[in-house]
Amino acid sequence: MLTPDLRRRSEGLVFLVLFALTIPAANWLIQHAGTTCVPRGPCLVPVLPGLSAPSGVLMVGVALVLRDLVQRRLGVLVAAAAVLVGALLSAFLAPPALVIASAAAFLVSEMADLAVYTPLARRRMVTAVLASGLVGLVVDSLLFLWLAFGSLDFLAGQVVGKAWMVLLSIPFMLWLRRRDERLGLVAA
């Protein structure tokens, strides 16, 4: 049987690996997967009837939640280091035309997420994930679209697509919070 501290760290490592995998997944999706692909632009997925977004939004929304979970399990310093490593990975894995946009948007949005999540996390985990996710997804959308395409044409779709992923995490976050309380797991 795992001690609470060992369980917290083990789960944190799983969340860290998943967080790292969102970066190459987002870069791959935006180039290869969608219902339509714009010439010299992103592949798009529908996020609402009549509203599409670059397909990488799915992984970026997940990344925002996973960064919060990494911080909850492994601490703010590990989460901040993971963001910096993620930005480097993003720069190496993004297609050449998207390197600066991908790395800059990832770094700035994840740091904004961290800044909002940290003061809220101890008392209101679900609220912290929602608030930090919303801030992170707006920052990421604005910065990525402007740097990558010089346009905010897909802004509404980006925000909605990422918001869906953050909202879909709520049941898991509620379950995790209750389970943590039952097992005596405290945030790092």
N, C-alpha and C positions, 0 to 999 in steps of 0.2 A: 504494500500500500504506500502511495506517495504521500510525503508530508505536504502540508499546504504550500510551503515555500518552494519545494521541488516541483510541485504541480504548477504553481504560478510561473516559474521559470521555463518549464517544459512547454506550457501553452504559449508563453511569450515567444519562444523560438519558432514554434509553428506559425504564429501570426507574423513574425519577422520574415520567414521564408515566403509565406503567401504574399506579403507586402512587396517583397523584392520581385516576385513573379508578375505582379501587376504591371510593372514597367515594360518588359518586353511584350507582354500580352497587349497592352494598349497600343504600342508602336506597330505591332503586327496587324491588329484589327483595323487601325485607321488606313492601312495600305491595302488590305486584302479582303476584308469581310464587311458586307453590307448589302442592302437591297439594291443600291445603286452606287456607282463609283464615279465621281466627278473627274473629268480629264485634268491631269496635273493638280488634283485636289484630293480631298478625303473620300473614303467610302462612307456612305451614310446609312443609318438605321432609323426607322420611325420611332419616335418617343411619345407622340400623341397623334391622333388623327390629323393629318395635314402638316405635321411638324417633324422634321428630321434633324439628326445631329451626326457629326463624325462618330464612327463606331467606337473609337477609343474611349468615349465618355463612360462606357460601361465599366471599364477597368479603373478609370480615374475615380469614379464614385466609390468603388470598392476599396481603392487605395486609401482614400480619406478615412474610412472606417477602420481599416486595418492599422493605420498609423496610430489611431487612438488606442487600439487594443495593444499594440506594441508598447506604448507608453504606460498603459495600465498594468501590464505584466512585467515589463523590464525597466521602466523608469524613463524620465524625460531625457536624460543624456543619451541613452541608447536610441530612443526615438529620434532625437535630433541628429545623431550620427547616421541613423538609417536614412533619414531624409537627404543628407549630404551624399551618402553613397548612392542613393537612388537617383539623385540628380546627375551624378557621374555616369551611372549605368544608362540613364536616359540619353545622355549625350553620345555615348558609345553605340547604343542600340537603335537610335532614331535614324531614319533616312537622312542623308546629308542636308536636304532642304528643310528639315524640321529639327535639326540638332539644337539650335539656340532656342527655338520656341519651346520644344519639349523639355529641355533641361531647365530653362528659366521658369516656365510655368509650373513645373513639378516642384522646384525648390521654393519658390515664393508662396505657392498655394499651400504646400505642406507645412511651411513655417507659420503661415497665417492660421492654419488648422491647429497647430501646436499651441500657438499663443492664445487662442480662444478656448481650447479644450482644457489646458492646464489649470486655470483658476476655477473652473466649474466641476472638474472631474471628481473630486473627493465627495462632494455632497449630492451631485445630480448627474450620474453617469450618462443616462439616456439623453438628458437635456444637453449635456456637454457634447455628445456625439452629434446630435442634430445641429446645434448651433455652430460647432466648429466645422462640420461638414458643409453647411450652407455657406459659411464664409469662404472656406477653401474652394468649393466648387465655383463660386462666382469669380474669385480671384484667378483661378486656373483658366476658366473659360475666357475671360477678358484678355488675359496675357497671351495665352496660347493662340487664340484666333487672330489677334492683332499681329503678333510676331510671325506666325506661320503663313497667314494668308493676307495680311494687311487689310482685313475686313472683319466686321462683327456680324456678318450675315447669318451665321449659324449660332449666335449667342443664345437665343431663346431655347433652341433645341439642346445646346450644350448644357444649359442650366437645368432644364427639365430632365434630360437623360441622367445626369449625375444625381439629381435630387431623387429620382426613382431608386437608384442604387442605395442611397443613404436611407431613404424611407423603408426600403425592403429589409434593411438591417435591424429595424426596431424590434421585431419579435425576438431575434437572436440576442440583442443587447438586454432586453428585459429578462429573458431566460438566464443569461450569463450573470446578470446582477443578482438574481434570486439564488442561483446556484452558488455564487461566490459567498453570499451571506450564509447559506446553509453549511458550506464547507469551511467557513472561517478564512477565506482567501481575502487578503487586503491588497489594495493597489500598491505597486512598488513606489 
